[in-house]
């Protein structure tokens, strides 16, 4: 039993759920600490012969019966699990690396400045590299706390006010880039409108009459 983001998590329950997946022969789960002190879980999978289910597929399978906080942040594939006297030796399980996991969407490079910036933010927050623009934030191990960090970075980097919910609704770099671009367009439009309103406020009555007369003659 460990505590993850304030919730009590039974590692054995995660393991038994993983073993129900048809392509999983053996499974183990261990808790680790990040450099920040945040605790997370990693799942260790021994796949059946000639199979290796994508990580996003395994996450989706677990979500059918387990709450989000019990979904492991990392998945490691192994040929065999370390055993001591026939039982899983959790202390012998290796610490996960930060390589991008194998997922259904193929890796796609960032294409522009906004996507490059977002990829950098995600890699820093999730400690996963490289991240493709079609990779789902939550399939990479992201969760609500990590989402708040990403949105905070986005607000700081792009000087935009976007809601936290935007990352849940647009969980890939490509989708989030569209959201940011749209917000930038709205801000430019608002800035232009504010400028026009300020100019109108500064007009004297005579200036206003002159402009109205000029427009009237044009029409």
Secondary structure, DSSP 8 states (H G I E B T S, - for coil): -EEETTEEE-HHHHHHHHTTSTTEEEEEEEEEE-TTS-EEEEEEEEE-TT----HHHHHHHHHTTS-GGGS-SEEEE-SS--EETTEE-GGGS-----B----SS------SHHHHHHHHHHHHHH--BS--TTS-TTTTT--HHHHHHHHHHHHHHHT----THHHHHS-SHHHHHHHHHHHHHHHHHHHHHHHHHHHHHH--HHHHHHHHHHHHHH-
